[in-house]
Amino acid sequence: MEMPYRRPQGAPTNPALLCTECSRELNVTEIGLHKKMINRGATRFMCIDCLAKHTGLTCEMLLEKAEQFRKMGCILFK
């Protein structure tokens, strides 16, 4: 399942939008998942792969949770 990506091509990368573990560029779904599952006030985030390792869940399970949160109207996933 491909995750939505909203940063325009060629836009400068904000260091806060890189995974704290592997330095991969993040998308809005990964940031929302980190805020929802780890710390809503976070300013540094993990990508979905690192978040899966951290939580002991699979990437597929995390994406399903993100979709559930989106359907529930969670503002982190709009």
Long-range contacts (C-beta under 8 A, 24 or more apart in sequence): 1-60, 1-63, 3-27, 3-29, 3-30, 3-48, 3-63, 4-28, 4-29, 16-43, 16-44, 16-45, 17-45, 19-45, 19-46, 19-47, 19-50, 20-44, 20-45, 20-46, 20-50, 21-46, 21-47, 21-50, 22-47, 22-49, 22-50, 24-49, 28-77, 29-63, 29-66, 29-77, 31-76, 32-66, 32-69, 32-74, 32-76, 32-77, 33-62, 33-65, 33-66, 35-76, 36-65, 36-69, 36-74, 36-76, 36-77, 37-62, 37-65, 40-76
